Amino acid sequence: MAAQAGGPALDPTLSEWLKARADTLRHLDSATAPVDEGWTQRLADLLATEQSWQVQYTELIALGTRGGRFPSSNR
């Protein structure tokens, strides 16, 4: 996904979002019952990071749409 000259680059944001998702999945795979408070906090932090990158990526994509807003989901 190439950016127009002077425009934002989507690739770095997408790669960081996908990296955050992979980190979250690795953490989930490491769970053994019962999970402790530290494990739960780490998961909360990873999910917040993943969500932050997703929001940033969505906002960048929206820059190229009419009205500059990403459409709401039908789900």
N, CA, C and O atoms as a GROMACS GRO file, in nm:
protein
  300
    1MET      N    1   0.083  -0.117   0.000
    1MET     CA    2   0.000   0.000   0.000
    1MET      C    3   0.088   0.124   0.000
    1MET      O    4   0.138   0.166   0.104
    2ALA      N    5   0.106   0.179  -0.113
    2ALA     CA    6   0.191   0.295  -0.124
    2ALA      C    7   0.114   0.422  -0.091
    2ALA      O    8  -0.005   0.434  -0.122
    3ALA      N    9   0.182   0.513  -0.030
    3ALA     CA   10   0.121   0.642   0.002
    3ALA      C   11   0.145   0.738  -0.114
    3ALA      O   12   0.245   0.726  -0.185
    4GLN      N   13   0.056   0.831  -0.132
    4GLN     CA   14   0.078   0.935  -0.229
    4GLN      C   15   0.188   1.025  -0.177
    4GLN      O   16   0.215   1.030  -0.057
    5ALA      N   17   0.252   1.097  -0.269
    5ALA     CA   18   0.359   1.187  -0.229
    5ALA      C   19   0.310   1.282  -0.120
    5ALA      O   20   0.211   1.353  -0.139
    6GLY      N   21   0.378   1.284  -0.009
    6GLY     CA   22   0.342   1.372   0.101
    6GLY      C   23   0.230   1.320   0.188
    6GLY      O   24   0.196   1.383   0.288
    7GLY      N   25   0.171   1.207   0.152
    7GLY     CA   26   0.060   1.152   0.230
    7GLY      C   27   0.109   1.052   0.334
    7GLY      O   28   0.227   1.020   0.338
    8PRO      N   29   0.018   1.004   0.417
    8PRO     CA   30   0.057   0.908   0.520
    8PRO      C   31   0.087   0.771   0.460
    8PRO      O   32   0.031   0.734   0.357
    9ALA      N   33   0.174   0.698   0.524
    9ALA     CA   34   0.208   0.562   0.481
    9ALA      C   35   0.129   0.463   0.564
    9ALA      O   36   0.136   0.464   0.687
   10LEU      N   37   0.055   0.377   0.496
   10LEU     CA   38  -0.027   0.278   0.566
   10LEU      C   39   0.054   0.157   0.611
   10LEU      O   40   0.023   0.097   0.714
   11ASP      N   41   0.156   0.121   0.535
   11ASP     CA   42   0.230  -0.002   0.564
   11ASP      C   43   0.288  -0.008   0.706
   11ASP      O   44   0.271  -0.110   0.773
   12PRO      N   45   0.355   0.097   0.754
   12PRO     CA   46   0.408   0.086   0.891
   12PRO      C   47   0.299   0.065   0.995
   12PRO      O   48   0.316  -0.013   1.089
   13THR      N   49   0.188   0.134   0.979
   13THR     CA   50   0.079   0.119   1.076
   13THR      C   51   0.018  -0.020   1.068
   13THR      O   52  -0.009  -0.082   1.170
   14LEU      N   53  -0.003  -0.069   0.946
   14LEU     CA   54  -0.057  -0.204   0.930
   14LEU      C   55   0.038  -0.308   0.988
   14LEU      O   56  -0.007  -0.401   1.056
   15SER      N   57   0.166  -0.294   0.963
   15SER     CA   58   0.260  -0.394   1.015
   15SER      C   59   0.265  -0.392   1.168
   15SER      O   60   0.277  -0.497   1.231
   16GLU      N   61   0.255  -0.273   1.228
   16GLU     CA   62   0.253  -0.265   1.375
   16GLU      C   63   0.124  -0.324   1.432
   16GLU      O   64   0.127  -0.389   1.536
   17TRP      N   65   0.013  -0.302   1.364
   17TRP     CA   66  -0.114  -0.360   1.410
   17TRP      C   67  -0.105  -0.512   1.404
   17TRP      O   68  -0.142  -0.580   1.500
   18LEU      N   69  -0.057  -0.565   1.291
   18LEU     CA   70  -0.046  -0.710   1.278
   18LEU      C   71   0.054  -0.767   1.379
   18LEU      O   72   0.033  -0.877   1.431
   19LYS      N   73   0.161  -0.693   1.408
   19LYS     CA   74   0.257  -0.737   1.510
   19LYS      C   75   0.190  -0.741   1.647
   19LYS      O   76   0.211  -0.835   1.724
   20ALA      N   77   0.109  -0.640   1.678
   20ALA     CA   78   0.038  -0.638   1.806
   20ALA      C   79  -0.059  -0.756   1.816
   20ALA      O   80  -0.072  -0.816   1.922
   21ARG      N   81  -0.126  -0.788   1.706
   21ARG     CA   82  -0.217  -0.903   1.705
   21ARG      C   83  -0.139  -1.032   1.730
   21ARG      O   84  -0.184  -1.118   1.806
   22ALA      N   85  -0.024  -1.046   1.665
   22ALA     CA   86   0.058  -1.166   1.683
   22ALA      C   87   0.107  -1.177   1.828
   22ALA      O   88   0.108  -1.286   1.885
   23ASP      N   89   0.148  -1.064   1.886
   23ASP     CA   90   0.191  -1.064   2.027
   23ASP      C   91   0.077  -1.108   2.118
   23ASP      O   92   0.098  -1.185   2.212
   24THR      N   93  -0.044  -1.060   2.090
   24THR     CA   94  -0.160  -1.098   2.170
   24THR      C   95  -0.187  -1.247   2.158
   24THR      O   96  -0.212  -1.314   2.258
   25LEU      N   97  -0.182  -1.299   2.036
   25LEU     CA   98  -0.205  -1.443   2.016
   25LEU      C   99  -0.100  -1.527   2.086
   25LEU      O  100  -0.132  -1.630   2.146
   26ARG      N  101   0.027  -1.485   2.078
   26ARG     CA  102   0.133  -1.560   2.149
   26ARG      C  103   0.107  -1.560   2.299
   26ARG      O  104   0.126  -1.662   2.366
   27HIS      N  105   0.064  -1.448   2.350
   27HIS     CA  106   0.036  -1.441   2.494
   27HIS      C  107  -0.080  -1.532   2.531
   27HIS      O  108  -0.076  -1.600   2.633
   28LEU      N  109  -0.184  -1.531   2.449
   28LEU     CA  110  -0.300  -1.618   2.476
   28LEU      C  111  -0.260  -1.765   2.472
   28LEU      O  112  -0.309  -1.846   2.551
   29ASP      N  113  -0.169  -1.800   2.380
   29ASP     CA  114  -0.124  -1.938   2.370
   29ASP      C  115  -0.044  -1.981   2.494
   29ASP      O  116  -0.033  -2.101   2.521
   30SER      N  117   0.011  -1.886   2.568
   30SER     CA  118   0.092  -1.920   2.685
   30SER      C  119   0.009  -1.940   2.811
   30SER      O  120   0.064  -1.973   2.916
   31ALA      N  121  -0.121  -1.920   2.802
   31ALA     CA  122  -0.206  -1.927   2.921
   31ALA      C  123  -0.216  -2.070   2.974
   31ALA      O  124  -0.232  -2.166   2.899
   32THR      N  125  -0.207  -2.080   3.105
   32THR     CA  126  -0.238  -2.206   3.173
   32THR      C  127  -0.330  -2.172   3.289
   32THR      O  128  -0.308  -2.074   3.360
   33ALA      N  129  -0.431  -2.251   3.307
   33ALA     CA  130  -0.531  -2.224   3.412
   33ALA      C  131  -0.472  -2.260   3.548
   33ALA      O  132  -0.398  -2.358   3.556
   34PRO      N  133  -0.501  -2.188   3.652
   34PRO     CA  134  -0.566  -2.056   3.648
   34PRO      C  135  -0.464  -1.949   3.612
   34PRO      O  136  -0.346  -1.961   3.645
   35VAL      N  137  -0.508  -1.845   3.543
   35VAL     CA  138  -0.417  -1.736   3.507
   35VAL      C  139  -0.402  -1.642   3.626
   35VAL      O  140  -0.495  -1.623   3.704
   36ASP      N  141  -0.285  -1.583   3.637
   36ASP     CA  142  -0.260  -1.494   3.750
   36ASP      C  143  -0.284  -1.348   3.711
   36ASP      O  144  -0.312  -1.316   3.596
   37GLU      N  145  -0.272  -1.261   3.810
   37GLU     CA  146  -0.298  -1.119   3.789
   37GLU      C  147  -0.201  -1.057   3.687
   37GLU      O  148  -0.241  -0.974   3.606
   38GLY      N  149  -0.076  -1.098   3.692
   38GLY     CA  150   0.024  -1.045   3.597
   38GLY      C  151  -0.009  -1.082   3.454
   38GLY      O  152   0.003  -0.999   3.363
   39TRP      N  153  -0.051  -1.207   3.434
   39TRP     CA  154  -0.088  -1.253   3.300
   39TRP      C  155  -0.208  -1.172   3.249
   39TRP      O  156  -0.211  -1.130   3.134
   40THR      N  157  -0.307  -1.152   3.335
   40THR     CA  158  -0.427  -1.078   3.297
   40THR      C  159  -0.393  -0.933   3.263
   40THR      O  160  -0.448  -0.878   3.167
   41GLN      N  161  -0.304  -0.871   3.340
   41GLN     CA  162  -0.263  -0.733   3.311
   41GLN      C  163  -0.191  -0.725   3.177
   41GLN      O  164  -0.215  -0.633   3.099
   42ARG      N  165  -0.104  -0.820   3.151
   42ARG     CA  166  -0.031  -0.822   3.023
   42ARG      C  167  -0.129  -0.835   2.908
   42ARG      O  168  -0.114  -0.766   2.807
   43LEU      N  169  -0.230  -0.920   2.920
   43LEU     CA  170  -0.330  -0.936   2.815
   43LEU      C  171  -0.406  -0.805   2.794
   43LEU      O  172  -0.429  -0.765   2.680
   44ALA      N  173  -0.444  -0.739   2.903
   44ALA     CA  174  -0.515  -0.612   2.891
   44ALA      C  175  -0.429  -0.509   2.817
   44ALA      O  176  -0.479  -0.435   2.733
   45ASP      N  177  -0.300  -0.505   2.849
   45ASP     CA  178  -0.209  -0.412   2.782
   45ASP      C  179  -0.194  -0.444   2.634
   45ASP      O  180  -0.196  -0.354   2.549
   46LEU      N  181  -0.181  -0.572   2.602
   46LEU     CA  182  -0.168  -0.612   2.462
   46LEU      C  183  -0.294  -0.579   2.383
   46LEU      O  184  -0.286  -0.531   2.270
   47LEU      N  185  -0.411  -0.605   2.441
   47LEU     CA  186  -0.536  -0.575   2.371
   47LEU      C  187  -0.553  -0.424   2.349
   47LEU      O  188  -0.602  -0.382   2.244
   48ALA      N  189  -0.512  -0.345   2.446
   48ALA     CA  190  -0.521  -0.199   2.431
   48ALA      C  191  -0.427  -0.152   2.321
   48ALA      O  192  -0.462  -0.063   2.242
   49THR      N  193  -0.307  -0.209   2.314
   49THR     CA  194  -0.212  -0.174   2.209
   49THR      C  195  -0.267  -0.213   2.073
   49THR      O  196  -0.261  -0.135   1.978
   50GLU      N  197  -0.321  -0.334   2.063
   50GLU     CA  198  -0.378  -0.381   1.937
   50GLU      C  199  -0.492  -0.289   1.892
   50GLU      O  200  -0.500  -0.253   1.775
   51GLN      N  201  -0.578  -0.251   1.984
   51GLN     CA  202  -0.690  -0.164   1.950
   51GLN      C  203  -0.641  -0.027   1.904
   51GLN      O  204  -0.695   0.030   1.809
   52SER      N  205  -0.539   0.026   1.969
   52SER     CA  206  -0.484   0.156   1.933
   52SER      C  207  -0.431   0.154   1.790
   52SER      O  208  -0.457   0.246   1.712
   53TRP      N  209  -0.356   0.050   1.755
   53TRP     CA  210  -0.304   0.040   1.619
   53TRP      C  211  -0.417   0.022   1.518
   53TRP      O  212  -0.410   0.078   1.409
   54GLN      N  213  -0.520  -0.053   1.553
   54GLN     CA  214  -0.634  -0.072   1.463
   54GLN      C  215  -0.703   0.062   1.437
   54GLN      O  216  -0.737   0.092   1.322
   55VAL      N  217  -0.722   0.141   1.539
   55VAL     CA  218  -0.786   0.272   1.524
   55VAL      C  219  -0.701   0.361   1.434
   55VAL      O  220  -0.755   0.428   1.346
   56GLN      N  221  -0.571   0.363   1.456
   56GLN     CA  222  -0.483   0.446   1.375
   56GLN      C  223  -0.488   0.405   1.228
   56GLN      O  224  -0.494   0.490   1.139
   57TYR      N  225  -0.487   0.274   1.202
   57TYR     CA  226  -0.491   0.224   1.065
   57TYR      C  227  -0.623   0.262   0.999
   57TYR      O  228  -0.626   0.306   0.884
   58THR      N  229  -0.733   0.244   1.071
   58THR     CA  230  -0.865   0.277   1.018
   58THR      C  231  -0.874   0.426   0.986
   58THR      O  232  -0.930   0.464   0.883
   59GLU      N  233  -0.819   0.510   1.073
   59GLU     CA  234  -0.822   0.654   1.048
   59GLU      C  235  -0.739   0.692   0.926
   59GLU      O  236  -0.777   0.781   0.851
   60LEU      N  237  -0.626   0.624   0.906
   60LEU     CA  238  -0.546   0.651   0.787
   60LEU      C  239  -0.619   0.612   0.660
   60LEU      O  240  -0.616   0.686   0.561
   61ILE      N  241  -0.684   0.498   0.661
   61ILE     CA  242  -0.761   0.455   0.544
   61ILE      C  243  -0.871   0.555   0.515
   61ILE      O  244  -0.898   0.586   0.399
   62ALA      N  245  -0.935   0.604   0.618
   62ALA     CA  246  -1.047   0.696   0.602
   62ALA      C  247  -1.006   0.827   0.535
   62ALA      O  248  -1.090   0.894   0.475
   63LEU      N  249  -0.880   0.863   0.544
   63LEU     CA  250  -0.835   0.988   0.482
   63LEU      C  251  -0.862   0.989   0.331
   63LEU      O  252  -0.882   1.095   0.272
   64GLY      N  253  -0.864   0.871   0.270
   64GLY     CA  254  -0.886   0.863   0.126
   64GLY      C  255  -1.031   0.846   0.085
   64GLY      O  256  -1.060   0.831  -0.033
   65THR      N  257  -1.123   0.849   0.180
   65THR     CA  258  -1.264   0.830   0.147
   65THR      C  259  -1.337   0.963   0.139
   65THR      O  260  -1.290   1.065   0.191
   66ARG      N  261  -1.451   0.960   0.074
   66ARG     CA  262  -1.534   1.080   0.068
   66ARG      C  263  -1.577   1.117   0.210
   66ARG      O  264  -1.628   1.033   0.283
   67GLY      N  265  -1.556   1.239   0.247
   67GLY     CA  266  -1.592   1.284   0.380
   67GLY      C  267  -1.486   1.256   0.485
   67GLY      O  268  -1.497   1.304   0.598
   68GLY      N  269  -1.383   1.179   0.450
   68GLY     CA  270  -1.273   1.151   0.542
   68GLY      C  271  -1.311   1.066   0.661
   68GLY      O  272  -1.243   1.069   0.764
   69ARG      N  273  -1.419   0.990   0.649
   69ARG     CA  274  -1.463   0.904   0.759
   69ARG      C  275  -1.478   0.762   0.710
   69ARG      O  276  -1.525   0.737   0.599
   70PHE      N  277  -1.435   0.668   0.794
   70PHE     CA  278  -1.449   0.527   0.762
   70PHE      C  279  -1.595   0.488   0.785
   70PHE      O  280  -1.654   0.529   0.885
   71PRO      N  281  -1.655   0.410   0.696
   71PRO     CA  282  -1.796   0.374   0.714
   71PRO      C  283  -1.817   0.287   0.838
   71PRO      O  284  -1.729   0.210   0.876
   72SER      N  285  -1.933   0.300   0.900
   72SER     CA  286  -1.963   0.215   1.016
   72SER      C  287  -1.990   0.073   0.968
   72SER      O  288  -2.029   0.051   0.853
   73SER      N  289  -1.969  -0.020   1.056
   73SER     CA  290  -1.988  -0.161   1.024
   73SER      C  291  -2.136  -0.196   1.013
   73SER      O  292  -2.220  -0.135   1.079
   74ASN      N  293  -2.166  -0.294   0.930
   74ASN     CA  294  -2.301  -0.347   0.920
   74ASN      C  295  -2.325  -0.456   1.023
   74ASN      O  296  -2.435  -0.510   1.031
   75ARG      N  297  -2.224  -0.491   1.101
   75ARG     CA  298  -2.239  -0.596   1.202
   75ARG      C  299  -2.270  -0.538   1.336
   75ARG      O  300  -2.285  -0.613   1.433
   0.00000   0.00000   0.00000
